[in-house]
Amino acid sequence: MDLIHIHPADNVALCRAQLPAGSLLNWRGSMLELVSDVPAMHKVAVQPITAGEPVCKYGQPIGTASCDIAAGEHVHVHNMNADRQRADYAFCSEAQPTELFAESERATFQGFRRSGGRVGTRNYLAVVSTVNCSVTVSRAVAAHFHNGSLLRDYPNIDGVVALGHDSGCGMSSADEGYRTLMRTLHGYICHPNFAGVLLIGLGCESMQVGHLLREYGLETGPQFQTLTIQREGGTRAAIEAGIERLAEMLPAANACEREPLPASELTLAVQCGGSDAYSGITANSALGAAADLLVRHGGTVIYSETPEIYGAEHLFTRRAATPDVAQQLIDRIHWWENYTQINGVTLNNNPSPGNKAGGLTTIAEKSLGAQAKGGTTALQAFYLYAEPVRRKGLVFMDSPGFDPVSVTGQIASGANVVCFTTGRGSAFGAKPVPSIKLASNSQLYQRMREDMDVDCGGILEGEYTVAERGEFIFQRILAIASGERSASELLAYGDNEFAPWRIGAVI
């Protein structure tokens, strides 16, 4: 089969291989002649499309023809506009109650039970910077423990990670950016994948250590310590003090052991990056099936990347559990329209060069494929970036589409495992949470075998169904949450992906 026709209402189909003009393709019992060269995974018109007429894929408009397009013609940026189509939000019209598995049928995994009932999938120690000025000290403290021999006597500790960023000062303590950064730092300090945390500040920054503690009622103790460089007497003294305090946390952290826990304690962050035209019909759809399974086992799924649902937000409002959840999502879409406008960009101008090379033309097309990774269950709640997620089931957390920033927010909100789909080959990991990489096509899986955990390309070949690959992904989630290393962990990704969202002016 040369063409993939996704929905009966579509006036385009995908070419499975690069084909030259003049090629004859079997289309609904007759022959369709290509009138132009068509790259692999790109769209070809299966019927004439007049200028201004919607181009449809997934049964939805993804833009309009910028000129008359003949049947058999390549459809892409040269003859298509990213015009935004008016959608019917139909709040809650398709929300259905989730049928949970019986308690006796629910899956389990091996995790770490923390104080207050929190559950982790890894057992790290963290050195967290409040401000860019303390990053050098934080990294030096963590680097001291990267010598394998220092942790040899503590086999239950996964490592020490330094979380540094480029903000924390030059900002108003009353603006949205400050509050966002504070939520993010708090979410990491309290994350159940950490058995101990050392918080390091400079001493004169906007994001004061003391303010952060008071805002959230945090109290220091044996496994949560703080220091400031100025009070310790400078860089060298702060590094020595940090090493000493972290070393004191090692025995208690090593005493933590995995135990059987219900899958309902898993909070899955779903992400996509470096998408191609197959992502929406293979990896994202299979991840959506796995997400549905986790929800039915009582777990939580965090969907994010607000700019990358633009053009598909009506599919989420229809699945919203309440009108208030739907309205919060739409209000944030309007916030993004204003936010991008005042910064001189538009939400329509989203697909990256790699996305376009992979056959994606408009943000609506990308969004319609991306939303599949959220599965089919009702949308239970909406959260701002890095707000703690308290509802079970599918929830939405606002974030940019930039993967490190988005995942940072999801982890701060409580995600303890990440699934990341890619069609072009994103390189990604996010300590302290394991990231599972899903390839949308088998060529990518074979080409970057060491970077990928799951091949979803066999869906195109009929080797397995979306549901079968979803079950496979769900089992991989349980295994990796239980301690099996993901590909990105084996490659030591995750030290450079802590990227809190910077909102507002730097002053």
Secondary structure in CASP SS format (residue, H / E / C, confidence):
PFRMAT SS
TARGET T0000
AUTHOR 0000-0000-0000
METHOD secondary structure of the structure
MODEL  1
M C 1.00
D C 1.00
L E 1.00
I E 1.00
H C 1.00
I C 1.00
H C 1.00
P C 1.00
A C 1.00
D C 1.00
N C 1.00
V E 1.00
A E 1.00
L E 1.00
C E 1.00
R C 1.00
A C 1.00
Q C 1.00
L E 1.00
P C 1.00
A C 1.00
G C 1.00
S C 1.00
L E 1.00
L E 1.00
N E 1.00
W E 1.00
R C 1.00
G C 1.00
S E 1.00
M E 1.00
L E 1.00
E E 1.00
L C 1.00
V C 1.00
S C 1.00
D C 1.00
V E 1.00
P C 1.00
A C 1.00
M C 1.00
H C 1.00
K E 1.00
V E 1.00
A E 1.00
V C 1.00
Q C 1.00
P C 1.00
I E 1.00
T C 1.00
A C 1.00
G C 1.00
E C 1.00
P E 1.00
V E 1.00
C E 1.00
K E 1.00
Y C 1.00
G C 1.00
Q E 1.00
P E 1.00
I E 1.00
G E 1.00
T E 1.00
A E 1.00
S C 1.00
C C 1.00
D C 1.00
I E 1.00
A C 1.00
A C 1.00
G C 1.00
E C 1.00
H E 1.00
V E 1.00
H C 1.00
V C 1.00
H C 1.00
N C 1.00
M E 1.00
N E 1.00
A C 1.00
D C 1.00
R C 1.00
Q C 1.00
R C 1.00
A C 1.00
D C 1.00
Y C 1.00
A C 1.00
F C 1.00
C C 1.00
S C 1.00
E C 1.00
A C 1.00
Q C 1.00
P C 1.00
T C 1.00
E C 1.00
L C 1.00
F C 1.00
A C 1.00
E H 1.00
S H 1.00
E H 1.00
R C 1.00
A C 1.00
T E 1.00
F E 1.00
Q E 1.00
G E 1.00
F E 1.00
R E 1.00
R C 1.00
S H 1.00
G H 1.00
G H 1.00
R C 1.00
V E 1.00
G E 1.00
T C 1.00
R C 1.00
N C 1.00
Y E 1.00
L E 1.00
A E 1.00
V E 1.00
V E 1.00
S E 1.00
T C 1.00
V C 1.00
N H 1.00
C H 1.00
S H 1.00
V H 1.00
T H 1.00
V H 1.00
S H 1.00
R H 1.00
A H 1.00
V H 1.00
A H 1.00
A H 1.00
H H 1.00
F C 1.00
H C 1.00
N C 1.00
G H 1.00
S H 1.00
L H 1.00
L H 1.00
R C 1.00
D C 1.00
Y C 1.00
P C 1.00
N C 1.00
I C 1.00
D C 1.00
G E 1.00
V E 1.00
V E 1.00
A E 1.00
L E 1.00
G C 1.00
H C 1.00
D C 1.00
S C 1.00
G C 1.00
C C 1.00
G C 1.00
M C 1.00
S C 1.00
S C 1.00
A C 1.00
D C 1.00
E H 1.00
G H 1.00
Y H 1.00
R H 1.00
T H 1.00
L H 1.00
M H 1.00
R H 1.00
T H 1.00
L H 1.00
H H 1.00
G H 1.00
Y H 1.00
I H 1.00
C C 1.00
H C 1.00
P C 1.00
N C 1.00
F E 1.00
A E 1.00
G E 1.00
V E 1.00
L E 1.00
L E 1.00
I E 1.00
G E 1.00
L C 1.00
G C 1.00
C C 1.00
E C 1.00
S C 1.00
M C 1.00
Q C 1.00
V H 1.00
G H 1.00
H H 1.00
L H 1.00
L H 1.00
R H 1.00
E H 1.00
Y H 1.00
G C 1.00
L C 1.00
E C 1.00
T C 1.00
G E 1.00
P C 1.00
Q C 1.00
F E 1.00
Q E 1.00
T E 1.00
L E 1.00
T E 1.00
I H 1.00
Q H 1.00
R H 1.00
E H 1.00
G C 1.00
G C 1.00
T H 1.00
R H 1.00
A H 1.00
A H 1.00
I H 1.00
E H 1.00
A H 1.00
G H 1.00
I H 1.00
E H 1.00
R H 1.00
L H 1.00
A H 1.00
E H 1.00
M H 1.00
L H 1.00
P H 1.00
A H 1.00
A H 1.00
N H 1.00
A C 1.00
C C 1.00
E C 1.00
R C 1.00
E E 1.00
P E 1.00
L E 1.00
P E 1.00
A H 1.00
S H 1.00
E H 1.00
L C 1.00
T E 1.00
L E 1.00
A E 1.00
V E 1.00
Q E 1.00
C E 1.00
G C 1.00
G C 1.00
S C 1.00
D C 1.00
A C 1.00
Y C 1.00
S C 1.00
G C 1.00
I C 1.00
T C 1.00
A H 1.00
N H 1.00
S H 1.00
A H 1.00
L H 1.00
G H 1.00
A H 1.00
A H 1.00
A H 1.00
D H 1.00
L H 1.00
L H 1.00
V H 1.00
R H 1.00
H C 1.00
G C 1.00
G C 1.00
T E 1.00
V E 1.00
I E 1.00
Y E 1.00
S C 1.00
E C 1.00
T H 1.00
P H 1.00
E H 1.00
I H 1.00
Y C 1.00
G C 1.00
A C 1.00
E H 1.00
H H 1.00
L H 1.00
F H 1.00
T H 1.00
R H 1.00
R H 1.00
A E 1.00
A C 1.00
T C 1.00
P H 1.00
D H 1.00
V H 1.00
A H 1.00
Q H 1.00
Q H 1.00
L H 1.00
I H 1.00
D H 1.00
R H 1.00
I H 1.00
H H 1.00
W H 1.00
W H 1.00
E H 1.00
N H 1.00
Y H 1.00
T H 1.00
Q H 1.00
I H 1.00
N C 1.00
G C 1.00
V C 1.00
T C 1.00
L C 1.00
N C 1.00
N C 1.00
N C 1.00
P C 1.00
S C 1.00
P H 1.00
G H 1.00
N H 1.00
K H 1.00
A H 1.00
G C 1.00
G C 1.00
L C 1.00
T C 1.00
T C 1.00
I H 1.00
A H 1.00
E H 1.00
K H 1.00
S H 1.00
L H 1.00
G H 1.00
A H 1.00
Q H 1.00
A H 1.00
K H 1.00
G H 1.00
G C 1.00
T C 1.00
T C 1.00
A C 1.00
L E 1.00
Q E 1.00
A E 1.00
F E 1.00
Y E 1.00
L C 1.00
Y C 1.00
A C 1.00
E C 1.00
P C 1.00
V C 1.00
R C 1.00
R C 1.00
K C 1.00
G E 1.00
L E 1.00
V E 1.00
F E 1.00
M E 1.00
D C 1.00
S C 1.00
P C 1.00
G C 1.00
F C 1.00
D H 1.00
P H 1.00
V H 1.00
S H 1.00
V H 1.00
T H 1.00
G H 1.00
Q H 1.00
I H 1.00
A H 1.00
S H 1.00
G C 1.00
A C 1.00
N C 1.00
V E 1.00
V E 1.00
C E 1.00
F E 1.00
T E 1.00
T E 1.00
G C 1.00
R C 1.00
G C 1.00
S C 1.00
A C 1.00
F C 1.00
G C 1.00
A E 1.00
K C 1.00
P C 1.00
V E 1.00
P C 1.00
S E 1.00
I E 1.00
K E 1.00
L E 1.00
A E 1.00
S C 1.00
N C 1.00
S H 1.00
Q H 1.00
L H 1.00
Y H 1.00
Q H 1.00
R H 1.00
M C 1.00
R H 1.00
E H 1.00
D H 1.00
M C 1.00
D C 1.00
V E 1.00
D E 1.00
C C 1.00
G C 1.00
G H 1.00
I H 1.00
L H 1.00
E H 1.00
G C 1.00
E C 1.00
Y C 1.00
T C 1.00
V H 1.00
A H 1.00
E H 1.00
R H 1.00
G H 1.00
E H 1.00
F H 1.00
I H 1.00
F H 1.00
Q H 1.00
R H 1.00
I H 1.00
L H 1.00
A H 1.00
I H 1.00
A H 1.00
S C 1.00
G C 1.00
E C 1.00
R C 1.00
S C 1.00
A H 1.00
S H 1.00
E H 1.00
L H 1.00
L C 1.00
A C 1.00
Y C 1.00
G C 1.00
D C 1.00
N C 1.00
E C 1.00
F C 1.00
A C 1.00
P C 1.00
W C 1.00
R C 1.00
I C 1.00
G C 1.00
A C 1.00
V C 1.00
I C 1.00
END
